[in-house]
């Protein structure tokens, strides 16, 4: 029987894996705090938190505590946070009109954070779902989400969010033409330096359930979102959506959810070579935390493995509720 050297031609792949230092020398993918965006949920009130039942360890924060979270993010080296409001039911209506209130919750939080922690990046979403009484991302007319009227409202809201201090507007609604409309509105209002991170490929996924509890839309949603989110079976459609958003003025693009769509991330990055992000959504978070709490997973190893998977797939960064944990672990070495 031939020996191993005769079979391998004296090339032994395990040599580089022998020691920790040698594995680090040849490591191809590195995760740093610079890769992280921390999504936080915000509520009315002062010095108060509310646990999100479906997301162990995640809490909704009042404005003052959101400012504290921003300070924590800076201390950990996290470049940006993304804010998502849970507003009282009495402020929600059929058209999501509260999004056009210059002093609504999301805008007040942006102003407070910029006043106290100006060095943090603030990313805001202009979708209507946290503001509507029916839980959809757009205006509902006769059972149909109307595209153009929704886009007009989103563009106005984007300007208000920029005025409040948002550095990046991240539309997650998936209405046709909204990137171009938002870009024009921002430019005309004097916010040409405010960037747009498009949720360019947002799928009609089953992984959003815990998020809908977090922003208070789970029990409100009438029907589903399949007429405007992408069919999970499609990949070419994701590329067409991304191409259109880039043509309309998107500065960076996102794939959502993350782990179930690593193939889409790779295709988007290889095709367009633009800043590309993934959103490790609530269902991914809850699934991992359930495994951790049951003792099925080693928490640090499994979370860091997912971060590496996103980077390997082509991500320039990840929106993840694990951001402070990951940044803390990295800081500790």
C-alpha positions in Angstrom: 0.0 0.0 0.0 1.4 3.4 -0.9 2.3 5.8 2.0 0.5 9.1 2.5 3.3 11.1 0.9 3.0 9.2 -2.3 -0.8 9.8 -2.4 -0.6 13.5 -1.5 2.6 14.4 -3.4 4.1 15.5 -0.1 1.5 18.3 0.3 -0.1 18.0 3.7 -2.9 20.5 4.3 -2.8 19.9 8.1 0.6 21.4 8.5 -0.9 24.9 8.5 -3.5 23.9 11.0 -1.1 22.5 13.5 -0.9 25.5 15.9 -3.2 28.4 16.8 -0.6 30.9 15.5 -0.3 29.1 12.2 -4.0 28.9 11.8 -4.1 32.7 12.4 -1.4 33.3 9.9 -3.3 31.6 7.0 -6.8 32.8 8.0 -8.6 34.1 5.0 -11.6 35.8 6.6 -11.4 38.2 9.5 -14.3 39.6 11.5 -13.8 42.9 13.3 -16.0 45.3 15.2 -15.9 47.5 12.0 -18.2 44.9 10.3 -21.0 45.4 12.8 -24.3 47.4 12.8 -26.4 47.2 15.9 -30.2 47.3 15.4 -32.0 48.6 18.5 -35.8 48.8 19.3 -37.1 52.1 20.8 -40.2 53.0 22.7 -41.7 56.0 24.4 -41.0 56.9 28.0 -37.9 57.5 30.1 -35.4 55.1 31.8 -37.5 52.1 30.9 -37.0 48.9 29.0 -39.3 46.2 27.7 -38.1 42.7 27.0 -38.9 41.2 23.6 -40.3 37.8 24.5 -39.4 36.1 21.3 -35.8 37.5 21.4 -34.1 36.5 24.6 -31.7 39.2 25.8 -33.1 41.9 23.5 -35.0 44.8 25.0 -36.9 47.9 23.7 -35.3 51.1 25.0 -36.5 54.5 25.8 -34.7 57.5 24.2 -32.3 58.0 27.2 -31.4 54.4 27.2 -31.0 54.4 23.4 -28.4 57.2 23.9 -26.6 55.0 26.4 -26.7 52.1 23.9 -25.0 54.5 21.4 -22.3 55.3 23.9 -21.8 51.6 24.5 -21.5 51.0 20.8 -18.8 53.6 20.4 -16.9 52.2 23.3 -17.0 48.7 21.7 -15.9 50.1 18.3 -19.3 49.5 16.6 -19.5 52.1 13.7 -23.3 52.4 13.5 -26.7 51.6 15.0 -30.0 51.1 13.3 -33.2 52.3 15.1 -36.6 50.6 14.9 -39.6 52.2 16.7 -42.5 50.5 18.5 -45.1 53.3 18.8 -48.4 53.3 20.7 -51.3 51.8 18.8 -53.3 55.0 19.0 -50.6 56.7 16.8 -51.0 54.1 14.0 -53.5 54.5 11.2 -54.3 53.2 7.7 -51.7 55.4 6.0 -48.9 55.4 8.7 -49.2 59.2 8.9 -47.1 59.4 12.1 -44.0 58.8 10.0 -44.5 62.3 8.7 -44.4 63.8 12.2 -41.1 65.6 12.5 -41.1 65.0 16.2 -42.1 61.3 16.1 -40.2 58.7 18.2 -37.6 57.7 15.6 -36.7 61.4 14.9 -36.5 62.3 18.5 -34.1 59.4 19.2 -31.9 60.4 16.2 -31.7 64.0 17.6 -30.9 62.8 21.1 -28.2 60.4 20.0 -26.5 63.0 17.7 -26.6 65.5 20.4 -24.8 63.2 22.9 -22.9 60.7 20.7 -22.2 62.6 17.5 -19.5 60.1 16.4 -21.9 57.2 16.0 -23.5 56.5 12.6 -27.3 56.4 12.6 -29.3 54.3 10.1 -33.1 54.8 9.9 -35.7 52.8 8.1 -38.5 54.7 6.3 -40.9 51.7 5.9 -44.4 52.3 7.1 -45.0 49.0 9.0 -44.2 50.3 12.5 -46.7 53.2 11.8 -49.7 51.5 10.1 -52.7 50.0 11.8 -52.5 47.0 9.4 -48.8 46.1 9.7 -47.9 46.5 6.1 -44.9 48.5 4.7 -47.1 50.6 2.5 -50.5 52.4 2.3 -53.4 49.9 2.0 -56.2 50.8 -0.3 -59.0 48.3 -1.0 -56.8 45.4 0.0 -53.9 46.5 -2.2 -50.6 48.1 -1.1 -50.5 51.1 -3.4 -47.0 51.7 -4.7 -46.7 55.3 -5.8 -48.6 56.9 -3.0 -46.5 55.0 -0.6 -43.3 56.1 -2.3 -44.3 59.7 -2.1 -44.8 59.4 1.6 -41.5 57.6 2.1 -39.6 60.3 0.3 -41.1 63.0 2.6 -40.3 60.9 5.7 -36.7 60.3 4.5 -36.1 64.1 4.5 -37.5 64.4 8.0 -35.2 61.6 9.2 -32.2 63.3 7.6 -33.2 66.6 9.3 -33.2 64.8 12.6 -29.7 63.5 12.1 -29.9 60.2 10.2 -26.7 59.5 8.3 -28.0 56.7 6.2 -31.6 56.2 5.1 -32.4 52.4 4.7 -35.7 51.8 3.0 -37.0 48.3 3.7 -40.4 48.5 2.1 -39.6 47.1 -1.4 -41.8 49.5 -3.3 -40.8 50.1 -6.9 -39.0 53.3 -7.5 -38.5 54.4 -3.9 -34.8 54.7 -4.0 -34.8 57.2 -6.9 -37.6 59.2 -5.2 -35.8 59.3 -1.9 -32.5 60.3 -3.5 -34.2 63.2 -5.4 -36.0 64.3 -2.2 -32.9 64.2 -0.1 -30.9 66.1 -2.7 -33.5 68.8 -3.2 -33.7 69.3 0.6 -30.0 69.8 0.8 -29.1 66.3 2.1 -27.0 65.1 -0.8 -24.4 63.7 1.7 -26.9 61.5 3.4 -26.4 57.9 2.0 -29.0 55.3 1.1 -28.6 51.7 2.1 -31.2 49.9 0.1 -32.9 46.7 1.4 -32.4 45.7 -2.2 -33.2 42.0 -1.8 -35.7 41.5 0.9 -37.4 38.2 0.8 -40.9 37.1 1.9 -39.4 35.1 4.6 -40.7 33.1 7.6 -37.8 34.4 9.7 -39.3 37.8 10.5 -41.8 36.7 13.2 -39.9 37.9 16.4 -39.1 41.3 14.8 -42.9 41.8 14.2 -43.4 41.3 18.0 -40.6 43.7 18.7 -42.1 46.6 16.7 -45.7 45.6 17.6 -46.9 44.6 14.2 -47.3 40.9 14.6 -50.9 41.0 15.7 -51.8 43.7 13.3 -50.7 42.3 10.0 -53.6 41.6 7.6 -52.6 39.0 4.9 -49.0 38.7 3.9 -46.3 40.7 2.1 -45.8 38.5 -0.9 -46.9 41.1 -3.4 -43.9 43.3 -2.6 -41.2 41.1 -1.0 -39.2 38.7 -3.2 -40.2 35.1 -3.6 -37.7 32.9 -1.6 -37.4 30.7 -4.7 -35.9 33.4 -6.9 -32.3 34.5 -7.3 -32.2 36.3 -10.7 -35.0 38.6 -9.5 -32.8 39.6 -6.6 -30.1 40.7 -9.0 -32.6 42.7 -11.0 -33.9 44.4 -7.9 -30.4 45.3 -6.8 -29.4 46.6 -10.3 -32.5 48.9 -10.3 -31.8 50.3 -6.9 -28.2 51.0 -7.8 -29.3 52.8 -11.0 -31.7 54.9 -8.9 -28.9 56.0 -6.5 -28.4 53.5 -3.7 -24.9 53.8 -2.2 -25.0 50.4 -0.6 -27.2 47.3 -0.7 -28.5 44.7 1.7 -29.7 41.1 1.6 -32.4 40.1 4.1 -32.6 37.6 5.8 -28.9 36.7 6.1 -28.0 33.0 6.7 -30.7 31.4 4.5 -29.6 33.7 1.6 -25.8 33.4 1.7 -25.9 32.4 -2.0 -27.7 35.7 -2.8 -25.1 37.7 -1.0 -22.4 36.0 -3.0 -24.2 36.7 -6.3 -24.9 40.3 -5.4 -21.3 41.0 -4.4 -19.7 39.2 -7.4 -22.1 40.9 -9.8 -22.0 44.5 -8.6 -18.9 44.9 -6.4 -20.6 47.5 -4.3 -20.8 47.7 -0.4 -23.0 44.8 0.5 -24.6 44.0 3.8 -26.7 41.3 5.4 -29.4 41.6 8.0 -29.1 38.7 10.5 -32.8 38.9 11.2 -34.8 38.2 14.4 -35.7 34.7 13.5 -32.0 33.8 13.0 -31.2 35.4 16.3 -34.0 33.6 18.2 -33.1 30.3 16.6 -29.5 30.6 17.7 -30.4 31.8 21.2 -32.8 28.9 21.6 -30.0 26.5 20.9 -27.7 28.3 23.3 -30.3 28.3 26.1 -30.9 24.6 25.5 -27.2 23.9 25.7 -27.1 22.6 22.1 -24.6 25.4 21.0 -21.5 26.9 22.3 -22.7 30.6 22.2 -19.4 32.3 21.2 -18.4 29.7 18.7 -21.7 29.5 16.9 -22.3 33.2 16.7 -18.8 33.9 15.5 -19.1 31.1 13.0 -22.2 32.9 11.5 -20.2 36.2 11.4 -17.5 34.5 9.5 -20.0 33.0 7.1 -21.4 36.4 6.2 -17.9 37.8 5.6 -17.0 34.7 3.5 -20.1 35.2 1.4 -19.0 38.7 0.5 -20.5 41.0 3.2 -18.9 44.3 4.0 -20.9 44.3 7.2 -23.8 42.7 9.1 -26.8 44.1 10.9 -27.0 41.8 13.9 -28.6 41.9 17.4 -25.4 40.1 18.5 -23.3 43.1 17.7 -22.5 44.2 21.3 -21.6 40.6 22.2 -19.5 40.1 19.2 -17.7 43.4 19.6 -17.1 42.6 23.3 -15.7 39.2 22.5 -13.4 40.7 19.9 -12.2 43.3 22.3 -11.4 40.7 24.9 -9.4 38.8 22.4 
